[in-house]
Amino acid sequence: MDIDDLPGELIMWILIASELLVFAAGITAMMAMQLTDPSGFAAARGMLDGRMAALNTVVLVTSGLFAARAERAAARGNRQAARLALLPAALGGVVFLAIKALEYSRDLAAGAGMDSHPFFTFYFLLTGFHAAHVIAGVAVLGLVAIRARPDGVQAGAMFWHMVDLVWVMILPPIYLIGPAS
């Protein structure tokens, strides 16, 4: 595949690749640290509520579907349909953040803080940095909805899909998998 065949602007792909690498570095550091204390990491991971993570996954992936619909509508020149699809996409981000805030409050109430165990340091850093990207993504989706031009909606949808992908990247090492026993 030639670089000219990629959809969207090259700078968007550079941004997406760099963001994925930053998250991959954080995940790699967490997995390496986990090797030094597998039972501690497993116990800390066991304090998390996987149901909230599953719900957030459904919310975020569904919002990504609406972002894709907005992109298609904008490409067809239907700005109104694009705006109507961007609304639930952005709303999905807001719902994600509300669920994450509830999860954080439960975690903190249970004694899980940034300094309670290295697992929670990584947990709060990775999911918090992801939440910052969700906030930025909601803002981007709102801004591109104003004009709903195909190139803007495409860039916004690309960013939003990167936010989805990052969540799918951090979900297994944080909520699901530990080192082999």
Residue pairs with C-beta under 8 A, 6 or more apart in sequence:
3 10
6 13
7 154
7 158
8 154
8 155
8 158
9 151
9 155
12 155
12 158
12 159
15 159
15 162
16 158
16 159
16 162
19 133
19 162
19 166
20 162
20 165
20 166
20 169
22 129
23 126
23 129
23 130
23 166
23 169
23 170
24 169
26 122
26 125
26 126
26 129
27 126
27 169
27 170
27 173
29 122
30 119
30 122
30 126
30 173
30 174
31 173
31 179
33 41
33 118
33 122
34 41
34 119
34 178
34 179
35 179
37 118
38 178
38 179
38 181
40 117
40 118
40 119
41 117
41 118
41 119
41 178
41 179
42 178
44 112
44 116
44 117
44 119
44 120
44 123
45 119
45 174
45 175
45 178
47 107
47 110
47 112
48 103
48 107
48 112
48 123
48 174
48 175
49 103
49 106
50 175
50 176
52 99
52 100
52 102
52 103
53 103
53 171
53 174
53 175
55 99
56 96
56 99
56 100
56 103
56 167
57 167
57 168
57 171
59 92
59 95
59 96
59 99
60 92
60 93
60 96
60 134
60 163
60 164
60 167
61 164
62 92
63 88
63 89
63 90
63 91
63 92
63 93
63 95
63 96
63 160
63 164
64 89
64 92
64 160
64 161
64 164
66 85
66 86
66 87
66 88
66 89
66 92
67 85
67 86
67 89
67 141
67 156
67 157
67 160
67 161
68 157
68 161
69 81
69 85
70 81
70 82
70 83
70 85
70 86
70 89
70 145
70 148
70 153
70 156
70 157
71 82
71 150
71 153
71 154
71 157
73 79
73 81
73 82
73 84
73 85
73 153
74 82
74 148
74 149
74 150
74 152
74 153
74 154
75 150
75 153
75 154
77 150
79 147
79 148
79 149
80 148
82 145
82 148
82 153
83 145
83 148
86 141
86 142
86 144
86 145
86 148
86 153
86 156
87 145
89 141
89 157
89 160
90 137
90 138
90 141
90 142
90 145
93 134
93 135
93 137
93 138
93 141
93 160
93 163
94 138
96 134
97 131
97 134
97 135
97 138
100 127
100 131
100 134
104 124
107 120
107 123
112 120
112 123
113 120
113 124
114 120
114 121
114 124
114 125
115 121
122 174
123 174
126 170
126 174
127 170
127 174
130 163
130 166
130 167
130 170
133 162
133 163
133 166
134 163
136 159
137 156
137 159
137 160
137 163
140 155
140 156
140 159
140 160
141 156
141 160
143 152
143 156
144 152
144 153
144 155
144 156
145 153
